[in-house]
Amino acid sequence: MPALLEFNLPAIRDRLVKVACVFGLDARGGSPREVALAVVRAVAQFARGVGAPTLAELTGCGAEMIATWAREAAARPTRPGAPRPLTEKDARWVFERSLHGY
């Protein structure tokens, strides 16, 4: 999820800034982009803290599957309400960032 949040950051930055306080972050502590990225890092830290599995742990697969996953993700129509469309290149980046944890 953190990599997907980072990918969508241009479209959801202001929403991430609004939830900064949930993670104990000061929304006035930097530019909106810096605060939003701090929220993404906090989400990643929270996921690790609660023992959320990495993509590799969840699927039992490794980097050899990234190209397939990216192709399949890009072939699906964009979900209604998705902040940004996902290209194959974008999907590859998200999967690479998520494989072993953010």
JOMO-V900503 format. One record per residue. N is the residue number from 1. RES is the residue in one letter. BURIAL is 1 if it has 9 or more other C-alpha atoms within 8 Angstrom, else 0. Layout:
BEGIN
[[N;RES;BURIAL] [N;RES;BURIAL]]
END
This chain:
BEGIN
[[1;M;0] [2;P;1] [3;A;1] [4;L;0] [5;L;1] [6;E;1] [7;F;1] [8;N;1] [9;L;1] [10;P;0] [11;A;0] [12;I;1] [13;R;1] [14;D;0] [15;R;0] [16;L;1] [17;V;1] [18;K;0] [19;V;1] [20;A;1] [21;C;1] [22;V;0] [23;F;0] [24;G;0] [25;L;1] [26;D;0] [27;A;1] [28;R;0] [29;G;0] [30;G;0] [31;S;0] [32;P;1] [33;R;0] [34;E;0] [35;V;1] [36;A;1] [37;L;1] [38;A;1] [39;V;1] [40;V;1] [41;R;1] [42;A;1] [43;V;1] [44;A;1] [45;Q;0] [46;F;0] [47;A;1] [48;R;1] [49;G;0] [50;V;0] [51;G;0] [52;A;0] [53;P;1] [54;T;1] [55;L;1] [56;A;1] [57;E;1] [58;L;0] [59;T;0] [60;G;0] [61;C;1] [62;G;0] [63;A;0] [64;E;0] [65;M;0] [66;I;1] [67;A;0] [68;T;0] [69;W;1] [70;A;1] [71;R;1] [72;E;0] [73;A;1] [74;A;1] [75;A;0] [76;R;0] [77;P;0] [78;T;0] [79;R;0] [80;P;0] [81;G;0] [82;A;0] [83;P;0] [84;R;0] [85;P;0] [86;L;1] [87;T;0] [88;E;1] [89;K;0] [90;D;1] [91;A;1] [92;R;1] [93;W;0] [94;V;1] [95;F;1] [96;E;1] [97;R;1] [98;S;1] [99;L;1] [100;H;1] [101;G;1] [102;Y;0]]
END
